[in-house]
Amino acid sequence: MSRHDDALLITAHLASPLAGDAPQLDALLEYLLSLHHHKGVPGYKIDRSLPAPSQAEIPIPIPRRTLGEWEVALCSDPIYPACAEEYVDHVNKRIAVEEAAMLAPGRRLVVSTTNSWTKSYRLPLRIRRIDRVRWFTVGRPSRVLRVLRRATSIGKKISVGYGRVASWEADPIVRDLSWFAPSDSAPVLMRTLPVGAWLPPGLVGARKDYGAAVPPYWHPGRYTEIVRPA
């Protein structure tokens, strides 16, 4: 942390329920800034069938620290209110084959409903009825907010109205809690981290897993042994 950075509590105030999980803060920042670092190419995508991109390729307004081969940002995993109401909703899609009679005879074709853009589905979604999501991080509030305010929605299925963000806040706090929080016995894990000698002994609230500790979190090239908050 530089002398110009503050320990921060970031809050996304939500105007609609959250579908799925909230994003990791560093992944969200990279996504919002990616257009400016790929020659302005609309729809730039990372393909899981290709090698993962270079780590820390996109500068973000929060610092990163090197842990072995990984460049890990100083930010916690998303934190949800303890009183969150949860339920399952479904998003449906189907092509209106019953309207085929309205087409000219020569346009009435056999259409597959099991693949491609005509695929029908009924997708279950975990929904949290919450009013906010929070992250601990480090940075300058104005710089972090300048980027985050571009995110008007978070989570899954934002196209149908889930995860709308009413406002963003970045409040300075006394202590950096982005990776660990103090407890009476040993530090409490606040962020998914790669396994290594850098982990403090007796870490509280941690469970071992296999996955990613840096973005893009879904890319198999990022997978390694990790510990995540339990």
N, C-alpha and C positions, 0 to 999 in steps of 0.2 A: 504494500500500500504506500503510495507516495504521500508527501506532506499535503498535497492538495486534495486527496481523496478522503471521503467520509465513510464510516460504516453506515449502511443504509438499510431501511425496511421499505421494500417496494410493495405497493398495494394496487391491485387491479379491482376496481369497484364494478361489479357486474350488474347488468340490467336484465339479464335473462339467465336461466339455468345453464350449467356447464355440462357439455356432453363429453364423455371420456375423461382423460386426464388433462390438466393444464400443462403447457410446455415447460421444459427447462428454460430458465431465463437466458442462459447463454445461447441456446439454440434459437430462441425467439429473436434475440438481438441480431444474430448472424443472418437469419432469414430476412429480417427487415432491411438489413444493409446489403444483402447479396446483390441486388440489382445494380448497385453503384460500383460493384467490384467485378462485374462480368460484362463490361462494355454496354450496359443498358439493354441487354438482350431480354425481351419479355418472355416469361415462361421458362427461364433457365432452370433446369432440373438436374439433380444428382441421381444417377442410375445405380441401383444396387447390383446390377450385373457387371459394372465397371469398378476398378479400384477406388477406394475412398479418396476424397480430395485431401490435399495437404492440411495438416492441423494448423489452426490459428491463421489461416490464409486471409480471413476477413477480420480486420480490426474491429473490436467492439469497445464500448466505453466503460468496461469493467476489466480489471487486471486478470491475467492468467499466471499460474505457477507451474513449473515443470516438475512432474512426478515420474521419474523414469523416462519412458518414451512418450508420455502423455502431457499435453498442454491443457491443464484443467483450470477453468474459470473460478474466480472467487464468488460463488453464488450458491445458495442452498437449493435443495429440491423444493418444488411448490408446496405451500402449507395451506391446508384447508381448515375452515372453522370446525371445531369439535362437534357442533350440533348439526352438522350437515344432514339434510334429508336426502335419501337416495332411493331411486326407483329405476326401472327399466322401461325404456320407450323403444319404438321401432320406426325405422325409416324404410318406406316401401318405394319400389320403382317397378313399373311394368309398361310395356309398350301396348298401346290401345289397339290390339288386333281386331277387336269387335267393330272398329270403324273402317276396316279394309274395304267394305262394300262401297264406300264413298270414292274409292280410287277407280281410275280407268282400268278396264280389264287387263290391259297390257302391263299395268303396274302392280298387279296383285301377285306378289312373289312369296315364296316360302321364307319366313323370317325366323331365325334362331332366337330363342329367348333364354339361352343358357350361356352365352358368351358375347363378347364385344359390347358395343354401345347399346345394343338392344336387350342385353341381359336383364332379366327380372330378378329382384331380390327383396328380402325382408330382413333388414339388418338390426340386430338388437344393440341398444346403446345404453351404457351406464350413465345415468343422469344425476347430477348433484344440484339440489336446489339451495344454492348458497349466494351470499351477497358480495363475496370478495375472495380473492386468492392473494397470497403474500409470498415474498421471497426475501431472504437476507442476502445482501451483497455489499460491494465496496465500489465507490466511484464518486463522481461529482453529480449531484442531483440534477442539475440543469442539462448536462450532457446525456445522462441516462434517459431522462424524460423526453428529451427532444426526439430520441429514436422510438421509445415505447409508445408515444402518442400516435404513431402511425398504425399501431395495432388496434383496430376497432372491434375485433373479436378474437377469442382464443378457444382452443379445444377443437373437438370434432364437429362436423356438420354445421359449420357456421353459415352455410348457404341456406339453411332452413331456420335460422334465427337463434341458434344456441350460442352461448358464450359471448354475448355482446358486452363490450366494455363501455361503461358510462364515463369513467375517468381513471387516470393514473396518478398515483402519489409516490413521492420519494422522500422519506423522512429520515434525517440523520439520527443515529442512535449512539449510545456510549461505547458499545463493544462490537467487534467484528464477530458475527455468528454465522458466517457464510458456510464454513465447513464443520465447525464444532461449537457446542454450547457447554458451559461449565455445569458440573453437578457435584454432589458431595463426595462421590467415589472416583469417577473418571469422566473424561469428556464424552458428551453425547453427540453421536453422528448426525449431522444436518444435511449432508449431501452425498450422493452416490460418488464413490471414489474407487480408483483401481487399487487392488491389493498390493501391498509392498511394505518395506521397512519404515516408510513415512507415517504409517498409521500408529497412533498412540496406543500403548498397552492398556488392556482392560476396557476397550471402547464400549460404551453403553448404547443400546438401541440400534444395533447393527446386525444385519444378516448377510451371509455370503450368497453370491449369485453369479451368474454369467451374463454379461451384457456390455453396454457401452458407458463410458464415463465422460466422453466428449462428443460433441456433435459431428456429423449427424447420428443421433442415438439409434436410429433404425438400421444403419448400414452394418452388414456383417463384418466388414473390414475393421470396425471399431471394437468388436467384441473381445473381452478379456475377463479375467477373474476380477470381481468387484465386490464391494460391500455397499449395501444401500440401507437407508433408514428403515427400521422395522415398523 
